[in-house]
Amino acid sequence: MNFAVYATGHGYGHLARILEVMREIVRLHPSSEIHVRAPFSKERVQNFLGYPPTSRTQVRLDVGLVQYDSLRHDHEESMQRLQFFFGKDGDLLLKREAEWLRSRKIDVALIDIPPHAFEAAHKADIPSVGIGNFGWDRVWDKLSAERPEYKRFADIASRYYSRAEVFYSGGMEFGLEAFKEIERVPLIARGSALSKEEAKRQLGLNSDRPVVLIAFGGEGLKGFKVPADSLLQSCQFVATPPLHDLHPAIRFISEKEINARGLRYNDLVRAADAAILKPGYSTVAECAANGTAIVVVPRVSFPEADVIQRFVEQNLPSETLSIEQLLAGEWDSALRSLLAKRPFDFRDIRTNGAEIIARRILQRFAG
């Protein structure tokens, strides 16, 4: 089968999630072709997929929300970009994308969750499948209560989403009303095959102090202070791109280093005893899959974040750290309170959503 794969450029989690589904499809149906259409580099796509796709083109069909950093977004810049995608320029993008889909004889479009990708597939007369946990239409609709200019874009996105043949929801869902058929599956997450101790060993981390992952990928985080020396000495803090050079006591592990060790990002999550993070679907799901406790930092004005934070509080060992405490370096109370709960008690949460989606897609479209 010939698949076109679309991921929003709003963070890395959407790409990681949909490519995990695609990995399972190829495992089950090795002759499948993968054409990735997303605003990410060749290296990023190959790291998440594990091997080169059939083709990769840096196509951006949506904006979502423009962010200052991982916790805050920019309404004015978001509005300018939305006007581009939902104006004449966006119409031209739709036309070109539909022509490309027809020219490559695509069988199915897998989408997480650019609205324009569903409309392009509709114009090309091919089926589209949604994967994820929310739709931009409901996010923009929620924001329109304070900023009415979002409403127009929400209404158009809802119409585009209605083109999907089916939407697979991996839990923590928010606002999927526009999709006419929804199938619910377990979490979509990448579990490591390593034990915690083995993951630590392969990453050169010691077991004498708890490993704490600082996870603010994508847009990163600006203007925060590192915690006091006493906390830096009692824990092994690890940061990943783009959070480099935070402090001599905080080890920076690049994607290049992870790959050179023959590992993936989920192996680093496995190595961590706890993670300090924003409430994003993919990072939370991977913590659930890899037995990693969470210090969650709530995101301001992200409507879907409340659903994810509730999931964390109900299902994972966790504590909450306010954004003000994070920025001030006041991590001590929340982190020590979380680590005092060791050994952690994790609920039995199914995380094989990618395999289930892959089987359902192949059954539905390939017999």
C-alpha positions, 0 to 999 in steps of 0.5 A: 500500500501507498501511504501519505503521512501528515503531521502538524509542525506543532511540536515533535510529539505528533510526528513521533506518534504517527510514525510509530503507527507507520512503523507497525504498519510496515512491520505487518505489511512490509511492502508498504510505501511511506511518503512523509509530508511534514515540516521536519528534517530528514534526520528527525523523520528517520530517527522517529521512524527508525529507517528512511521513508520512501520519500520525505518532503518538508510540507507545512499545511497548518500552524496550530498555535505559534508558541513563545516556548513550550508553555506559552503561545503568541496569539498575534503571530498565530492569527497572522499565520492562520490568515495565510493558511485559510486564505488564497495562499492556503487554497493554493497549497490545497490544490498542489497537495491534492495534485501530488496525492493523485500523481503518486497514486496514494491509497490512504492519507494518515493525518495527525492533525493538519485540517488542510491535509484532510481537505487535500485528500478529499479533493484528491478523492482518497480516504483519510485517517485521523490519528491523535487526541484532539482537533485544532477546531476545538482548540481555536473554538475554545480560544474564541471566547476571549479572542473571537477572531479564532472562530472563523478558522475553527468552523472551517477546520471542523468542515475539513475534519469531517472529511476523515473516514475514521479517527483513531483516538489514543486516549486523553482526548479533547474535542473530536466532535467534527469527526464522523467516526471515532475508534478508541484505542489504548495509548500510542506510545513507544516503550523501551525494550530495556530495563531502567538499570540497563537504559541508565548503563547504556546512556552512561548514567549512574544508579546512585542518584535518581535520574530526572529528565527535563523534557521541554522539547520542540519550542524549548523553554525560555528564561528559567533558573536552574534549581539550588545546588543541593538539588543538583547534587542529590539528583542526576538532571538530564536535558535534551535539545533545545535545552543545552548548556543549562548548568555544568551539573545538568548533563545534555544528551543530544539526539546524535549521542542517543543515535550513536549509542543505538538508542531512541528517545524512549530509551532515555525516558526509560532511564529516567526515574522522573521527568519534569515536563509540560502536559503533552500527549506523547511525552506523558504516554511514553512516561506511562509506557516506560515507568517514569514518574512526572512533575507536570508544569501546567500550560497556560491557555492550552485547552487540551492540556487540562485533559492530559493533566487529569490523566497524569494525576489519575494514572501516574505518580506525579506532582505539580509545579507551577510555571512561576516555580519552574521559572524561579528554579523552585523545583525542590518541594515538588521533586522531593515530594515525588521522589519520596513516593519511591518505589513508584506504583504504576497502574497497568496502562495499555500502550499498544495503540499503534499496533491496534491502529495499524491492524485496523487500517490494514484490515479496513483498506487492504483487506 
